[in-house]
């Protein structure tokens, strides 16, 4: 009788642990406080983190944003999340829409999806790494514009459709990472591009 009770308890424990594991993997890590800090522009040759990812003269926008979430800890914990930026254009900035319309500006952009803090890429720091306690809660990602499209991007592309960004990724156990969408103001993009020159 005792053996049967122990066996039943063991089976219940295994089933319960499996159910908890399934629920954990099916859940997601959600960050809802991303905020835009600034946008500026440079040439790819002047951004060491992007060395070799495109032509040296490629115009690159540096997007600085903040969040209270520790992205370094998220990327280097036991779950080891990938943390990637995601540029969205036009209707993509409105998740409530059921259909997407065409926006030519999407084809002008180059994605550089890694996310950085003041010490470099937030990923690959070693287990249990985290943002320094006195460090800012700011991070940076980059996106580029196809060099031959820069003049059109400045003259009409920034007016054609809204641009926004979010973070995305997944943990090694399959949990998704998602965030709120943040709009990139047209005037901020235009001013940064004008300072860079087309």
One Martini backbone bead per residue (centre of mass of N, CA, C, O) as a GRO file, in nm:
protein
  198
    1UNK     BB    1   0.058   0.062  -0.022
    2UNK     BB    2   0.300   0.255   0.009
    3UNK     BB    3   0.410   0.209  -0.276
    4UNK     BB    4   0.162   0.318  -0.428
    5UNK     BB    5   0.167   0.605  -0.304
    6UNK     BB    6   0.451   0.675  -0.400
    7UNK     BB    7   0.397   0.637  -0.700
    8UNK     BB    8   0.170   0.846  -0.722
    9UNK     BB    9   0.339   1.086  -0.622
   10UNK     BB   10   0.555   1.071  -0.842
   11UNK     BB   11   0.368   1.108  -1.086
   12UNK     BB   12   0.250   1.377  -0.994
   13UNK     BB   13   0.521   1.527  -0.988
   14UNK     BB   14   0.598   1.490  -1.284
   15UNK     BB   15   0.345   1.617  -1.405
   16UNK     BB   16   0.369   1.890  -1.260
   17UNK     BB   17   0.650   1.967  -1.370
   18UNK     BB   18   0.568   1.958  -1.668
   19UNK     BB   19   0.347   2.174  -1.651
   20UNK     BB   20   0.530   2.402  -1.553
   21UNK     BB   21   0.727   2.397  -1.792
   22UNK     BB   22   0.517   2.459  -2.010
   23UNK     BB   23   0.419   2.728  -1.891
   24UNK     BB   24   0.692   2.869  -1.897
   25UNK     BB   25   0.748   2.847  -2.207
   26UNK     BB   26   0.468   2.984  -2.289
   27UNK     BB   27   0.571   3.216  -2.175
   28UNK     BB   28   0.671   3.566  -2.135
   29UNK     BB   29   0.885   3.834  -2.187
   30UNK     BB   30   0.781   4.159  -2.069
   31UNK     BB   31   0.833   4.489  -2.197
   32UNK     BB   32   0.678   4.832  -2.118
   33UNK     BB   33   0.931   5.082  -2.091
   34UNK     BB   34   1.011   5.194  -2.348
   35UNK     BB   35   1.234   5.477  -2.433
   36UNK     BB   36   1.314   5.752  -2.593
   37UNK     BB   37   1.610   5.958  -2.611
   38UNK     BB   38   1.772   5.930  -2.903
   39UNK     BB   39   1.886   6.065  -3.230
   40UNK     BB   40   2.151   5.972  -3.450
   41UNK     BB   41   2.429   6.017  -3.684
   42UNK     BB   42   2.635   5.813  -3.910
   43UNK     BB   43   2.898   5.631  -4.016
   44UNK     BB   44   2.994   5.313  -4.018
   45UNK     BB   45   3.309   5.371  -3.988
   46UNK     BB   46   3.228   5.517  -3.688
   47UNK     BB   47   3.120   5.217  -3.595
   48UNK     BB   48   3.264   4.963  -3.439
   49UNK     BB   49   3.022   4.751  -3.399
   50UNK     BB   50   2.983   4.753  -3.744
   51UNK     BB   51   3.217   4.623  -3.855
   52UNK     BB   52   3.155   4.485  -4.182
   53UNK     BB   53   2.821   4.509  -4.233
   54UNK     BB   54   2.898   4.740  -4.439
   55UNK     BB   55   2.948   5.006  -4.590
   56UNK     BB   56   3.131   5.269  -4.470
   57UNK     BB   57   2.912   5.500  -4.594
   58UNK     BB   58   2.684   5.415  -4.431
   59UNK     BB   59   2.404   5.521  -4.303
   60UNK     BB   60   2.358   5.574  -3.942
   61UNK     BB   61   2.138   5.506  -3.677
   62UNK     BB   62   2.125   5.613  -3.338
   63UNK     BB   63   1.944   5.445  -3.081
   64UNK     BB   64   1.831   5.574  -2.779
   65UNK     BB   65   1.731   5.387  -2.484
   66UNK     BB   66   1.499   5.300  -2.220
   67UNK     BB   67   1.507   5.080  -1.920
   68UNK     BB   68   1.457   4.903  -1.622
   69UNK     BB   69   1.560   4.672  -1.756
   70UNK     BB   70   1.805   4.412  -1.750
   71UNK     BB   71   1.956   4.312  -2.037
   72UNK     BB   72   2.210   4.172  -1.939
   73UNK     BB   73   2.075   3.969  -1.747
   74UNK     BB   74   1.885   3.846  -1.958
   75UNK     BB   75   2.130   3.748  -2.156
   76UNK     BB   76   2.306   3.603  -1.886
   77UNK     BB   77   2.132   3.397  -1.788
   78UNK     BB   78   1.999   3.090  -1.784
   79UNK     BB   79   1.811   3.168  -2.038
   80UNK     BB   80   1.951   3.334  -2.254
   81UNK     BB   81   1.869   3.586  -2.414
   82UNK     BB   82   1.783   3.725  -2.689
   83UNK     BB   83   1.864   4.066  -2.807
   84UNK     BB   84   1.657   4.248  -3.035
   85UNK     BB   85   1.606   4.457  -3.279
   86UNK     BB   86   1.302   4.619  -3.430
   87UNK     BB   87   1.199   4.736  -3.729
   88UNK     BB   88   0.919   4.945  -3.811
   89UNK     BB   89   0.665   5.007  -4.069
   90UNK     BB   90   0.394   5.168  -4.053
   91UNK     BB   91   0.165   4.934  -3.984
   92UNK     BB   92   0.366   4.799  -3.778
   93UNK     BB   93   0.293   5.039  -3.561
   94UNK     BB   94  -0.005   4.883  -3.576
   95UNK     BB   95  -0.122   4.596  -3.426
   96UNK     BB   96  -0.443   4.626  -3.495
   97UNK     BB   97  -0.398   4.557  -3.771
   98UNK     BB   98  -0.489   4.320  -4.027
   99UNK     BB   99  -0.347   4.485  -4.254
  100UNK     BB  100  -0.089   4.549  -4.493
  101UNK     BB  101   0.087   4.808  -4.627
  102UNK     BB  102   0.277   4.970  -4.842
  103UNK     BB  103   0.639   5.061  -4.787
  104UNK     BB  104   0.920   5.178  -4.930
  105UNK     BB  105   1.107   5.247  -4.685
  106UNK     BB  106   1.171   4.951  -4.600
  107UNK     BB  107   1.387   4.920  -4.852
  108UNK     BB  108   1.604   5.135  -4.722
  109UNK     BB  109   1.669   4.948  -4.490
  110UNK     BB  110   1.904   4.847  -4.228
  111UNK     BB  111   1.973   4.579  -4.019
  112UNK     BB  112   2.095   4.613  -3.672
  113UNK     BB  113   2.013   4.403  -3.396
  114UNK     BB  114   2.196   4.478  -3.188
  115UNK     BB  115   2.256   4.536  -2.837
  116UNK     BB  116   2.370   4.816  -2.635
  117UNK     BB  117   2.601   4.938  -2.412
  118UNK     BB  118   2.875   5.089  -2.267
  119UNK     BB  119   3.025   4.779  -2.299
  120UNK     BB  120   2.833   4.663  -2.525
  121UNK     BB  121   2.715   4.384  -2.580
  122UNK     BB  122   2.468   4.229  -2.391
  123UNK     BB  123   2.594   3.981  -2.487
  124UNK     BB  124   2.843   3.759  -2.376
  125UNK     BB  125   2.938   3.806  -2.047
  126UNK     BB  126   2.830   3.594  -1.865
  127UNK     BB  127   2.723   3.449  -1.604
  128UNK     BB  128   2.534   3.691  -1.424
  129UNK     BB  129   2.537   3.931  -1.569
  130UNK     BB  130   2.522   4.296  -1.524
  131UNK     BB  131   2.436   4.589  -1.466
  132UNK     BB  132   2.558   4.844  -1.336
  133UNK     BB  133   2.448   5.006  -1.063
  134UNK     BB  134   2.554   5.308  -1.177
  135UNK     BB  135   2.431   5.272  -1.438
  136UNK     BB  136   2.258   5.328  -1.697
  137UNK     BB  137   1.925   5.270  -1.857
  138UNK     BB  138   2.085   5.258  -2.136
  139UNK     BB  139   2.052   5.201  -2.492
  140UNK     BB  140   2.165   5.059  -2.816
  141UNK     BB  141   2.086   5.098  -3.166
  142UNK     BB  142   2.093   5.013  -3.520
  143UNK     BB  143   2.032   5.178  -3.839
  144UNK     BB  144   2.012   5.177  -4.190
  145UNK     BB  145   2.090   5.319  -4.516
  146UNK     BB  146   2.088   5.302  -4.828
  147UNK     BB  147   2.297   5.501  -4.985
  148UNK     BB  148   2.120   5.548  -5.256
  149UNK     BB  149   1.855   5.635  -5.051
  150UNK     BB  150   1.910   5.886  -4.870
  151UNK     BB  151   1.783   6.126  -5.016
  152UNK     BB  152   1.494   6.005  -5.016
  153UNK     BB  153   1.465   5.959  -4.716
  154UNK     BB  154   1.484   6.264  -4.645
  155UNK     BB  155   1.263   6.385  -4.844
  156UNK     BB  156   1.028   6.124  -4.806
  157UNK     BB  157   1.059   5.873  -4.617
  158UNK     BB  158   0.992   6.011  -4.333
  159UNK     BB  159   0.685   6.075  -4.455
  160UNK     BB  160   0.550   5.807  -4.554
  161UNK     BB  161   0.617   5.651  -4.271
  162UNK     BB  162   0.623   5.519  -3.984
  163UNK     BB  163   0.867   5.469  -3.727
  164UNK     BB  164   0.963   5.180  -3.531
  165UNK     BB  165   1.033   5.005  -3.215
  166UNK     BB  166   1.167   4.695  -3.081
  167UNK     BB  167   1.192   4.403  -2.894
  168UNK     BB  168   1.345   4.079  -2.942
  169UNK     BB  169   1.318   3.718  -2.871
  170UNK     BB  170   1.484   3.435  -2.701
  171UNK     BB  171   1.520   3.166  -2.517
  172UNK     BB  172   1.664   2.858  -2.462
  173UNK     BB  173   1.354   2.759  -2.379
  174UNK     BB  174   1.148   2.951  -2.575
  175UNK     BB  175   1.104   3.222  -2.468
  176UNK     BB  176   0.962   3.518  -2.523
  177UNK     BB  177   1.040   3.847  -2.642
  178UNK     BB  178   0.875   4.157  -2.547
  179UNK     BB  179   0.753   4.488  -2.646
  180UNK     BB  180   0.708   4.792  -2.684
  181UNK     BB  181   0.633   5.050  -2.891
  182UNK     BB  182   0.849   5.298  -3.063
  183UNK     BB  183   0.853   5.606  -3.182
  184UNK     BB  184   1.004   5.777  -3.457
  185UNK     BB  185   1.053   6.085  -3.512
  186UNK     BB  186   1.072   6.262  -3.797
  187UNK     BB  187   1.236   6.510  -3.697
  188UNK     BB  188   1.471   6.351  -3.571
  189UNK     BB  189   1.561   6.210  -3.832
  190UNK     BB  190   1.600   6.463  -4.006
  191UNK     BB  191   1.811   6.603  -3.826
  192UNK     BB  192   2.022   6.379  -3.827
  193UNK     BB  193   2.054   6.370  -4.137
  194UNK     BB  194   2.137   6.667  -4.174
  195UNK     BB  195   2.400   6.651  -4.006
  196UNK     BB  196   2.524   6.433  -4.195
  197UNK     BB  197   2.425   6.419  -4.469
  198UNK     BB  198   2.361   6.304  -4.817
   0.00000   0.00000   0.00000
